[in-house]
């Protein structure tokens, strides 16, 4: 089979496509014929050795796929061979076939396109887990989303609105903010030409916001913690800006606020039953037309580097997908 292969930690531009043996499912695993794979910022970090998890070499990046179950390993349950599924694992998705844990594989509706299915697990899973399990976002609270037109950001806008919150979307261009409004944002901030903290203060009538969803980090973290209302929650989702911020902890003390880490992959692996329940909710919302992944780019596997570049350079709006075969 063909796969994007990483043989030593390096920039994603140095990876290549190779012909390698097909994987064999072990105990509790399924073999998936991959039809589409989601492209995520963490994929570029992983191949560069900058992610918190480092797979053994050689490996293929890619944590989420859609496709068809082709075989079950020993003692594996889950969807039967021939079932269309979405699935996730730590890596392995930029390939024509992928082995995944059976408990991280879920049957999808027949009407669900492969691209939509490949766009669900990481970004929607992260945002739903963050807002529901980590922040306990309540109806009528105010949610501020940074990087709101990106992969995880746009799903946070969409899910936050679905949960009944008032959503403020912050992004770097007016074009991106228009997309956020189409996905339910009640108010927007262009942080390239507006003072982010002052604009949030105006939009919250000086009160501050209840929850900040931050996949960006860098220089935006401290002003957003200063923008929390009393009892607010600041969700640490990622560091797309490239800098891990240093936070003055006295701000949390004075605001009686919390900084809450969100590591969806680790949580899903440790709590498969709870993750399955979350996925079931999101698939039900999708079936009702209440979630709709925004696919901004779809590329064949041969163009994986361009797909990753769009994500790394923060040009993508919504989700970028690789297609196989």
N, C-alpha and C positions, 0 to 999 in steps of 0.2 A: 504494500500500500504506500501511498505518498503521504508525507507529513512534513511540517516545518520542524526542524530539529535544532536543538541547542546542545552543543557538546562542551561548551565552556562559557562561563559568564562573559557576556559581551553586549554591546548595544544591539538592539533588535535589527538594525540595518545590516548586521553581519551574519544573520541567520540565513539558512538556505533550506530548500525543499529537497528531501532525499527519498529514495525508495527503501523502505525498511520492512521487517517482518510484521505481520499483523499481530496485535496483542491477543493474549489468551486470557479469558476471564478466570479469576481464582475464586475461592470460596466467598459466597455472598456478593459476587459481582456479575454484571451484565456486559455483554459486548454490544456496542451501538454502532450501526452504520451511520456515520455523521452526514447530515445533509446541510446543516448550517451551524456556525459557531459564533458566539458573541465575542466582540473585541473589547477588552477592558484595559484601563490604565495600568492595573496591576500586572498584566501580561508583560508589558515592557519593563516594569520594575523587576519581575521575577527572572527574566532572561539576563538582566544586568547584574543579578545578585544583590539587589537592593530591596527585596521584599522579605517579610518576616519568615516566610517559608521557602526553603531552598530544596527543590527536588534533586534526587540523584541523576547524574548524567548517564546517557543522553535522555533528554525529555523534549516534549512538545509543549508549548504554552497553550493556554485556552482553558478556562474553567467552566464554560457552559456551552451546551450544544442542544440541538434537536436532531432527531433522526428516527431510526427504526431498530428495535431490539432484534439482534440476529442470533444470540446464543446466551444461555445461562451457565454460570459457573456452578461448582458443587454447592449444594445447600442454598442456592440463591432463590429467593422468592421474587415478588414484584411483577411488573408487566411481562407477559409471555412473548416469546419470539413472534415477530410480525407486527407488534404493537408500535404505533407512532408515539414518541415520547419526547419530553424535555428532560435534561439530566445535567448534573453538575459534579465536578470533582476539583481537586486543587490545580490540575494541569492535564494536558493530553488532548485538548479539543481541536487544535489546528491540524487535523489529520482526517483521513478518510474513514478510520475506525478508532474507537476509543473504548477503554474499559472503565466502567463507573460502578460505584457502590449501588446495590439494588435499592437501598433505602434513600438514595438521592435521585431516583428515577421516577418520573410521574407520567402516566398516560395523559394525552392531550385530546381535546375535541377534534373530530375529523375536519371540521371547517377551519381550524387554526393553521395559518400558514407556517411553514418551517421557520421563516425569518422572525415572525412574532414569537414563536416558541423559544427560539434561541436568545431572544432579548429579555426573557422573563426572569431567569433565576437570580443572577447576580445583582442587577440594578433594582428590580422590584423587590427581590428578597431582602436586600440591604435596607431599602427605604421602609418597607413594612415592619421589619424587625426593629429598626431604629425608632420609628415613630410610635409603634404600638408597645413593643416590649421594653425598650430602653427609656423612652421619654414619657410614656403613658400620655400621649397627646390627647387632649379632650376637646369635644365639640366647643366651638366659640372661643377657643384659645387662639393666639396669634403665633403663626409659624413663619420664620424667616429662613429662606433657602438661598445659600450661596452657590455660585456655579450652576444656576438654576436651569440652564438650557442643556447642560451636559447629560451624560448617561444616567448617573444616579440622581442628579439634581432635578431633572424633569420628572422622574418618577416620584420624587418627594413632593413636588408641587401637586402632581395628580393624586397621589394617595392622601396627602394632607387635606386636600379639598374634599376627597371622598369621605374622610373621617370627620368632616364638619368644621375644620379650622378656617380661620381667615389667613390667607397665604400671601406673604410678600416675597416676590422673586427678585433676586439680585443677579445681574449678569453684565457682560462687558460691552454688548452692542444692542442697539435698538431692535435689530432683526431677531436676536435671540430673545429679547423681552417680548416681542410680539408672539413668538412661539409659546412662551410661558403663559401669556394671557389666553391663548387658545386652549391651553391645558388647565385653565382654571384659576390662575393667579389673580388675586383681587387688587393688588398694587405691585408696582415694579420700581426698581432702582438700577440705573446705569452707573456702576461704580467706576467707570473710566472717566466720566465727566461730572459726576455728582459726589458730594461729600457723603459717604455711605452712612456714617453715624448720624449726621445731622438730618439726612433724609429719613432714616428709620425713626428718629426722634419725632419728626413731623408726622409721619404716617401712624405712629402709635400714640399721638397726642401727649408725648412726654413720658408715657408710662413705661415704655420698653416692650419687648416681645417675650412670649412665654417659652418658646423653643427656637433655638438656632440650629440648623442642619448645615454642617460645614464640611464639604469634601475638598476644600481648597487650601485652608491653612494659611501659612505665610503671614503677610502683613494684615490680613483681615480678621485674624482671630481675636486679638485684644480689643479692637473697637466693637466687635460683636458681643464679646462678653460684657463690655461696658454698656451695651444696649439691652441686656437682659432685664426683664422686670424682676421684682422680688419673687424668689422661689423659682426662677427660670432654670431651664436645662440647656446646656450647650453640648451638642452632639459632635464628637470627634469622629469624622467618617473617613477622612483621608487628607492628603497633602499635595494636591495637584499643582500648587504654586511652586513646589520644590523645596520649601523650607518648613521644617518642623518648628512651630512657634513656641516661645517661652512665655508662660502666662503668669502674671502677678496674682498669686493665690489670694491676696487680701481682697481682690474684687469678688471672688466667690463668697468669702466670709461676709463682706458687707452687704451683699445682695441675697444672702442665704440661698445661693444658687449652687448648681451642680454641673461639673464637667463630666460627661458620660462617654466612655469609649464604645465604639461600634465595630466589632470584628465579626462580620456576618459568617464568613467561612468557618471560623473556629467554633462559633456558636452552633451553626447548623450541623457540624460533624459531631459535636458533643450532645446535641439534643435533637436527634433525627425525627422523633415523633412530633415534637413541637414545630419543627421546621415543616414537616409534611402538612400539619394543620394550617400553617400560614400559607403554604403554596396552594392548598385546596381553596382557601378563601380567595386568593388572587385569581385562580383559574375560574372560580364562580363569577367574580366580578367581570373578568374578561368575557365570559360567555354571555353575560347580561349587557355587554357593550359599555361597561363602566370603567374599563381600562383599555387603552389602545396604544401600544408601543409605537413610538415615532422612530422609524428607520431612516436615518439621514444618508446612509451610504451602504451599498452592498457590493462586495468585491469577490472575485474568484480567489482561491487559495494562493495562486501565483502572485497576487498583488497584496499579500499580507502586510508588506512593509508600508505601503501607502495607507492601508487601513489603520495600522497602528500609528503612523505619523499624524493622521487627522485627530486621533484621540489624544496623543501625547501633546500635540501643539494646541489643544483645546479649540480646534476648529469645528469639531463635530457637534451637531445639535441632535440630542437624543442618542440613538444607538447606531453603531456601525457593526456590520455583519460580514462574515466570510461564508461563501457558499462552496460546497464540495461537489465534485463529479460533474 
